[in-house]
Amino acid sequence: MSKPKTLPARNKVKEADQWNLASLFKTDKDWDAAFARWEQQIAGYEKFRGRLGDSAEMLSACLQFDSSIDRAGEPLGVYAFLKTAEDQTNSDYQRMKGRYQHVATKASEAASFIRPEIMSIDPAKMKSFLEARELAEWRIALDRILRYRPHTLSDKEEHLLAMQGQMSEASNQVFRQLNDADLKWPAIKDERGRSIELGHSSFATFLRSPSRAVRKKAFHTYYAQYELHRNSLAAALNGSNQRDAYYAKARNFPGARESALFDDRVPVSVYDSLVESVHNNLPALYRYYALRRRALKLKDIHHYDTYVSIFSDMEKKHTWDQAVEVVIDALEPMGDEYTRELRRGLTAARWCDRYPNAGKQSGAFSYGTYDAEPYIMMNFEPKVFDHVFTLAHEAGHSMHSYFSAKNQPFQYYGYTIFVAEVASTFNEQVLLKHMIARAKSKKEKAYLLNHAIDEIRGTIIRQTMFAEFEKISHALVESGEPLTVETLRREYRKLLDLYFGPDFVVDKELELECLRIPHFYRAFYVYKYATGLSAAIALSERVTTGGQKELNDYLGFLKGGCSKYPLDLLRDAGVDMETPEPVDAAMKRFAELVEELDELV
């Protein structure tokens, strides 16, 4: 018998396959020296305490100092995090990360007076400050702070709210402990007869099994644990919603949703328009489920039939070099600088840590900084076709960081989540279009079409259903209705029936899905995935079919960082998310893809 394949230790990974972190620090000793200097600088905050209202010059000097502390600390934190991600069993880097977090907390505490002091400056005096030359580069940042004046309480009240911080996280901690530690599942057999322990990660794998018996067994076994703990989980979710409602009311917001959308200056009409547009286009989703049922030769279709590939025998392998080439080729419409810098980053500059190794963090991410390269972590597997799209996705984030850092001052280079997912999914859409146009057979084209359909289904439609649930559940709490198990099941069942359609078999266990979604403990976040992909579809079509103006508009968006609010950045790029058109266009694209796939299957 052959030995099972094991992952290499970190010290056995080829240098060419590792990221080169020298743009952050060449050695750990360099990190130590910079860390010591940074820690000593934190005491400098004291010379500004109580003096921000003295003059525009003093306020500007404090903001400059605060920015310098953040800028010096950023590469320290990123280096420690990336080294920990390489091998999470390495105690030296765990200690490095802990040291950074400790001093970062000290820095945050030392700077905690800045925001309250700015708020306390008399509005008339602040108006004169903002007209001063010394504060010209800080006007946007100050405007974002001052917007919160109507929602900022007295010093004593703010102190009381701050004291509640740890307590307010209790519902989230209860959920995490239950969901990640206390829920236990047995091992079940996969399609090859191998006994594998069921869990959150393996559940997703089981749902992609070509054996329906395996998928069904995994589904019912998995949700049996949620049935057993339904009351505790419902209480935790109710507590999270109650917390959101409390803080929104305490800070004079109409509701939790308005509070969550305030920072990005996104009106609730954008949220509601998203839901309405998806509702209006659900018949195309119902058609896709019917197509999927026929393609899998099923008499009926359940939730556990929606993740398995309808082309399970399709295999498309890419080496790392091949994946880089196809991504670069696809992104050719982005222009010379974009493709040149990305090629450099993915090859000679070694932005990317490529393959799995023992102890390495799972998944993938991009981590950009102002003064260093925008690094990418992958766990690339040549036989996993989706990993080519993952590379394109993370490359989108990294190039967003590259252009933002190159074109904005430090205080405005960090883009928000609302726009971050546009840059990443934009690349996926361009790659899909490139691959579909070059498909070598009907089967390969159908496989790619199905990938495109499932991307929209999972990112726009499913996340919109989640967003609608968050709206409904918070409205219930704000009206005085607690979220009991029965209430949650009833409301979630209505959404399941609506989003899956009349010819879909919704198992009763699926009503408990709302008890296992971690995002619901960070409410009113998931809608950004749906708006992000909708904007990306519109912009990718605009750039790939347009000319230099359309490309320049999009590059301007990438260069914008957070120098404007998200909706304004996207409007300048060519898409207005305050209208229903982008989501309607994305859903129209979904219907066209289903139509095209139906003709090929």
N, C-alpha and C positions, 0 to 999 in steps of 0.2 A: 504493500500500500504506500502511495506517495504521502509525504508529509504535508500537513495543511500549510497554506501560505501564511506567513506572518509579516507584519510591517517592520521595516528596518528601524533601528534606533536612530535618533536624531544625528548622532555623530557619524553615522554611516551614510548619510544623505550627501550626494554629490554637490559640490559647491555651486555648479552651474544650475542646479535645480532649486537652490535656495535664494531667497531675496537677499539683496545686498543692502544692509541697513547703514552703510557708511555715511549716507547723506544726513542721517540723524546723529550717530556717534560711531566713530571708527572702532572703539573698544569699550568694554565695560568700565575701564578706568576713566575714560573720557566722560562717560555718563556720571560717574561718581564725583568728578571734579565740578561738572556743570551743576549737578544736584546741590552740592555744598554751597556754591555761589548763589544759586536761586533761593535756597533756604535763608541765607543771610539777608537777602534783599527784602524779604517780606516785612521786616521791621519798619521799612520806609513808609508804610501806610500811615503811621501815627502822626507824621508831620502834617497830614491833611485833615485829620479828624476834627470836626467842628468848625472847619474853615471854608467849606465849599461855597458858602454864600457870600464870602468876602469880595470876590471879584471873578470876572470871566477868566482872567489869567490863572487864578488859583484853581478853578474848576477844570480848566483845560489841562493844567499840570497834573492834577490828580488822575484824570482820565488817561493821560499819556502814560503815567506811571503804572496804573492798573493794567493797561494794555501791554506794557513791557513785561510785567510779571506773567500775564497769561501767555505771551509769546515765548518767553523763556521756559515756561513750564510745559508748554505743549509738546515739544519733542521728547522731553523727559518721560511724560506719561505715555506717549505713543511707543517709544522704544521699549519701555517696561512691558506694555501690553503685548506688543508683537513678539518679544522674546518669550513671554509666558505662553502665547498661542502656539509657538513652535513645539513646545513640549510642556504640557501642563503638570508633569510630574517633577519638573526641575525646581527644587526648593530655593535655589539661589535667585531665580527670576521671580518666584512667588514672593520672596522677601523684597526684591527690588520693587515690585509692583505695590506691595504693602507700604514700603517706605514712601513711595511717591504719593499714594492715596492719603497717608497721614499728613504729610506736609501740604498737600493740595487743600485738605480740610482746614489746616491752619491759615492758609492764604485766603480761603473763602471767608473764614471768620474775621480775619483782619480787615477784609474789604467790605464787610457786611454793612458798614455805616454809610457807604456811598449812595446807594439807592434811596434810603430814607431821607438823607440830607438833601439830595436833589429834589425830592418830593416836597420838602419843607420850605424850599426857597419861595418867597412871595412871587406869585404869577407875573406881576408887573416887572419885578426885578429880573426874573428869568427871561422875560421877553426881551429886555435890553441886553442880557447876556447873550442870547441867541443871535443878536444882530452884530455881536463883536467878531472881529476877524479871528481872534484866538480860538473861537469855538466853531469855525466854519466846517471843519472836517468831522465835527461831533454832532452836528445838528440832527442827522437822521437817528443816531443812537439815542440822543436826548429826547427826541420826539417819541421814540418807542417806550421810553421809561415814563414820560409825562402822560402818555395815553392812559396809564393806569391810575392816575390821580383819583378819579371817581370811584375806583375799586380798591383804594388803599385806605386802611383804617388808622385810628390813632396809634401812637407808639405802644400803649399798654395793650390795646386790642391785637395789634400785630404780634406782640410778644406772646400773648396767649395762643394765637393761632400757630405760631412757630413751635411752641411747646407741645402742640398736639401732633407734630410731624410723625414721630415714631408710632404713636398710638393709631394714627390714621391709616397706617399701612397694615394694621392687624388683619383685615379681611384678605388682603393680597397674600400675606404670609401664611394664613390658614389654607388658602387655596393652593399655594405652592407646596406646602408640606403634604397636604392630602394628595394632590395630583402627581407630584414628583417623587414622593417618598413612601406614603402609606398605601396607595393603591397597588395591589399585587395581582398578577395574572399568572396562570399556568403556562406551561410550554404547550404548543400545538404543532402539528406536523405540516410542513409545506408540501408543495406539489411533488417533490422528490422523496417524500417520506422522512425528511430530516426533522428532528424535534427541535424547535426554536422557541425560546421564551418570548411570550407576547409582552409588548410594552409600547410606549409612544412611538419610538423609532421603527420597531419591527411591524407595528400595526400598519403604517404606511406601505411597507414592503409587502405585507400580506394582501393588502387591497389591490396590489398590482399583479397578483398571482394569476396565471392563465387558468387555474383551477377554480371554478365557481364554488365548489364545496369548501375549499380552503378559505376563500374570501368570506363566505357566509359564516363559517365557524369563527373566524377571527372577529368579524363584526359583532356577533352576538356575545361572544366571550368577553370582548373588550367592554362593551356597554353594560354588561352585567355588573361590573364594578361600580359604575356610575349610578346604577339603580340602587345598589346597596348603600351608597353614600349620598344619595340625592338630597336628603334633608340638610346635611352639613354643608354641602356644596351650594345649595340654594341660599342658605343663611349667609355664607361668605359673599356670594354675588349680591345679595340684598344689601349687605353691609357696605360693599364697594359703591353701589349706586346711592345709598343713603349719604355716604361721605361726599360724593360728588355734588349732590343736591345741597348739602349743608354748606360747603365751601362757596358754592355759587351764590347762595342766598346771603351768606356772611359778607361777601364782597360786592353785593349790590348788582349782581347780574340777573337777568330775567330767568335764567335756568342754567343747568349744567352744560347744555350744548352751546349756548352763547358764550359761556365762560371758556370752554375748550377752544372755540374757533376765534376768540378775540385776539390772541397773540399774532396769528397770521393775517388778521383783518379780513377774514372770510365770512361773508354774510350767510345766514342760515338758508337763504334762497339757493345758494350753490348746492348745499347738502340736499335740500328738498327736490331740486331740479334733477340731481343725479338719480334719486330714487324713482322719480316720475318717469324719466327717460328709460330706465331699465324696465319698469313695469310695462311701458308701452311696447317694448320689443321682446317680451317673454315668449311669444309664439315661435320665434326662431329657435329659442332654447328647447322648447318642447319638441320641435322637429328634430333637433340634434339628438335628443334622448331616444326618439323613435328610430333614428338612423343607427345609433349605437346599439340598440337592442337587436335590430335586424342583422347588423354586421357581426355581432357576437352570437347570433343564432339562439336568442333567448325568447322564451314565451312571455316573460315580463321582465321589467328592469327595476332593480333596487339600488340604493345608495352604494352598496358594495360592488356594483357593476360599473361605476362611473370613473374609476381611476385606471383600470387595466387597459393596456393598449389594445386597440382593435387590429393592430398589426404586430402581434407579439413575436412573430418570426422575422421581423425586420431588424437587421443589425447594421449599423453604420459606424465604423471605427475611425477615430482620428488620433494620430499621435499628437503630442504637444505642438510640434512644429507645424503640422498640418492645420491644427485648430487655430494657431496664430495667423497663418496665411489666409485661411478662409474668412476670419474676422476682419483682418486688414483689408482684404479684397472687397468685402461687403461694404466697408466703411469708406471706400474711395470717394463717394460723393461729399464727404466731410472736408475734403481739401487737403493740401499738402502738409500743413503744420500738424493737423490732427493725426493723420496717418503716420507721418514721420516720427512724431514724438511717441505715439503709441507703440509703433514697431520698436523704437529704441528701448522703451520701457519694458516690453515683453521679451526682449532678447538681451542686448548687451548691458543695459542698465540694471537688469534683474529686479524689476519692481515686484515680481511675483514669486511667492513660495509655492511650488507647483504641485507636488505629490503628497499623498498621505505618508505619515511616519508614526511610529509608536508615540503615544502621548499627545499628538497634535490635535488642536481644536478641530471639531467637525465643521462642515459647511464651508462657506466662502464669505469673504467681505472685502471691502476696499476701505483704506484708512488714509485720507489725505491730510497733509499738514502744510503750513504756510511756507516754511523754509526748507522743506525736504521733499523727496519724491513721494508720489501718491501710491502707497503700497497696496498689493492685492494678495490675499490668502486664498488659495485654492486647495482642493483635495482631488485633483484631476485624475479621472479614470478614462483611458483611451476608448474603452468599450461602452461608456455611458454617453450617448449622443447629447443628452441635455447639458452636459458639462461644457460643450462648445457655446451654448447659449448663456450659461453661467459666466463663462469668460467674457463674452461680449457685454453682459450686464455689469459686471464689476469694472470692466474697462470704461464703461460709460460713467460710472461714479468717479473713477480716477481721472479721466480727462476733464470732467466737471471741476474737480479739485485743482487740476493743473491750470486751467484757464482762469478760474476764480482767483487763485493765489497770484497769478501773473498780472492780473489786471485790477485788483482791488487792494486797498490798504488792509492791514491785518483785521481791523475791527469789522470789516464788511465782507470778508472773503468766505466766511462759513455759511453755506446755503442751508435752507430749512428742509425738513423732510417732505413738505408739500411739493417742492420742486425736485428734490433728489431723485425720486422714483421716475421722474420724466426722463432725465438724462440716461438712466440705466435701461429702462424699457424701450426707449427710443432706439438704442443700439440693437436690442433683440428684434424689433420690428424691421429694421433695415436688413439685418442678417437673414431673417425669415424670407423677406422679399427676394433677396439675392439667391438664396438656396432654392426657393420654389421655381424661380425663373430658369435655374440650371439643373433641375431634377432630371435624372437620366432614365426614369421609367414612370409609368402611371402610378405604380405602387409607392415609389419614393415620393412623388408629388402628393399622393393621398396622405402618406405618413406626415409630411410637413404641414399640410393643410390641417390635419387633425391636431398637430402640435399648436398651431396658431389658434385654432378654435378653443382648445383647452386652456390656453394662456388667457384669453378674454373671459372665458367661463370662470376660471379660478380667481382672476385678479379684478375684473370689473363686476361680474354678476354675483359671485359668491360674497365678495367683500361688501357689495351694496346690500345684500341680505343681512349681513352682520351689522352694517351701519344702521339699517332700518330697525333691527332689533334693539340696538343701543338707544335709539330715539324713543322707541315705544316703552322700553323698560324704565328709562329715566323719567319719562312723562308720567308713568304709573306711580313711581315713588314720589314725584313732586306733587301729585294730586292726593297723596296720603294713602296710596294702596301699596302694602308691602308685597315683596316678591316671594310668595310661597312657591313650593314645588308645583302645585296645581296651576297657579297663575303663570309661571314660567313655561310649563308644558303647553298650556292652552295657547299662549301668545306665540310661542315658537312654532307650534304645529300649524298655525294659520300661515306663517311665513313659508314653512316647508311645502305646504299644499300649493301656495301661490307660485313659488319659485321652481318647483319640480313639475307641476302641471297635473292634469286629470288622469293621464295614462301612466303615471309613475307610482310604484308601490312604496309608500313611505312607512317603514317599520316604526312601531311605537317607540322603540329604543332611541330612534334618532331625535325624538323630542328632547332628549337629555344632552344633545350636542352643545346646547347653550351653556351647560355647566362645565365644559372642558376647554373653552377658548380663552387662552391667557390674555388676549388683547382686550377682552371685556373688562379687565381690571385696569386698563389704561384707555378709558372710554373716548370715543370720538376721534380715533386715530385711523381706523381701518378705511374710512372713506377716502383717505389720501391715496391709498393704493389704486382705487377705482378711478379717481380723477387723474392720477398720474399717468396711468396707462391710456386713458382716453386722450389726454393731451399729447402723449407720445405718438399715438397712432396718427393723430391729425398732423403733428409736426413732421413726422417721418415721411408722410405722403407729400407734404408741402415741400420739403427739402429735396427729396429724390426725384420729384417731377418738376421742380422749379429751377430757378437760375441763381446767379450770384447774390441777388438781394435776399432771397429766401434763406440761403446758406448763411449770409452775414447776420440776418435776424436771429437765427438759431445760435450761431457762435456768440452773438451779443448776449443771449440768454445764459450761455455757459460762463461767460466772462462776468456776469452780473453779481455773483455771490449772493449776498443779502442786502445789496445796496438799494433795493426797492422791495416792496411787499410782494409775495409770491404771485398774486393775480396780475400785478402790474408787469412783472418780469415775463410772465407767459403771454400777456397781451402784446408786449413789444416783440415777442418771438413770432407772433402770428396766430395765437389761439386765445379766445376769450371764454374763460371758464364760468363767467357770470351769465352766459347764455347756454341753452340746452344743446346747441349745435355740436360741440365736440363729443359729448356722450352719445347723441343720436347718430353721429357719423361712425363712431366706434361700433355701435350696435348694428348699424347698417352693414358695416364691414363683416361683422360676425355672421349676419344672415347670408351674405354673399359667399363666405367661406363654407358655410353649411351646404348651400346650394351646389357649390363646386365639388365638395366632397361627396355629396349624394350622387352626383353623376359618375363618380369614379369607383364607388364601392359597389 
